[in-house]
Amino acid sequence: MGVQVMSYAIIKDNLVTNIVEWDGSSEYTVDGELVQADANAWIGGTYNGSFVARPVEPEPEPTPEQAQKAADKASANAKLKSLGLTDAEIEAITQ
């Protein structure tokens, strides 16, 4: 049976400075503390006895082209509704 290599975070001042693969037993010198990483470990993340999960990234702002396309679609749907089309009819012709 071979040596099992696992992911370890290098922690310095409660921050994850790097994540490395290590067997957990061979000599490996780092500037900080080696802690076995879990799914919440990420470079730049916080460690305070456990890893703090990465915050959810906000949705990116739409580009001007995307915003214009959405405005055009909303305008077209409003015009079709004003002509008396139902939501189902509008969906049928715009798909």
Steps between C-alpha positions, in 0.01 A plus 500: 500500500645839400526824686173692514542863395243752621440873470633720778459871548790714610366735769677817606331763720163321457519530119539220247812596309518187283358151453743216437499124456684321782512148642466633855810328629808581293708802593351813349597845625262790448472856619186445705293206621384205290133412549316229306281684251129444455250621240490847661876560475606752236808715447431837659235349728481513878581223747386542862504139613297411192500632147259781417316430175551728204230767482248471220610703201249766398342474158698708249340817372354455151696646215340793316414259218331255740306782668382629162394151390297454823337842454415421137346166601291662776383769256405241237309292757312809620404586142380145434290507819350832395389328178313248716735202490513277809822406678471149352463640148794735546714216632399281203615755243816615678655159565 
